Amino acid sequence: MKGHGALVIHHGDVLAPSGEFHSCDVLIQDGRIQEVGPSLEAEAAIDAAGGYVLPGLIDLHTHGIHTESAEKGDLREYARIEASFGTTTFYPTFFGPPEESVQQMQRHRRETEELRLLPQIGGFRLESPYLAQTGAGVSQDLVSIGPETTGMLLAAAGGHIKIWDVSPWR
C-alpha cells in the first residue's frame, strides 16, 4: 500500500515506451506515475478494463485552442481546455514583434504567479523573432539576432523560455 493521495489504475491496456500495449496496473502518486506492473495497490483505484491508459500528452507548439489565444488569452482557461483533451503539459507559443512577446510573457507571469498556478505549463516557446523567414507569420516581426533583443526577451520571461525557435539568416 502506498501513501496518501495514491491512485492505481487497474487492468488497462497500458502504452509502453516500446509503443506496445500491455495489460497491467499504473500507480500514480503526487500527480506522477510511480510504478507500472501487476497487482499494484493504493487507497483509490480505477478499473480501466477494456480501456487504454496513456501518459499525459505534451503540446510543444500551441498558439491557440478553441477560443483561447496563447498571446492574448487567459492561460487558466487555456490549461483547462488542454487538460480536457488529455494534455498534461503545454508550451504557450508566441510569434510577434519582440515588444509584444515581452508584454505577453510578463502578463502571463503576473496572472499565474510566475506560472506556479498552472503546473501544466512547461514554459514559454518563442517562435520569433529569430527566423530567416516566416511560414504563416508576419515578416516584419523578424529581426536579426542581437544581445539587446535577446536580453529583453530573457528578462521578460523570467527563466521560463524553454523552447526558442531560431533559423539562420541568409
Secondary structure, DSSP 8 states (H G I E B T S, - for coil): ---TT-EEEEEEEEE-TTS-EEEEEEEEETTEEEEEESS---SEEEE-TTSEE---EEEEEESEETTEETTTS-HHHHHHHHHHTTEEEEEEEE-S-HHHHHHHHHHHHHHTTTTTT-TTB--EEE--SS-SS-SSS-GGG-----HHHHHHHHHHHTT-EEEE------
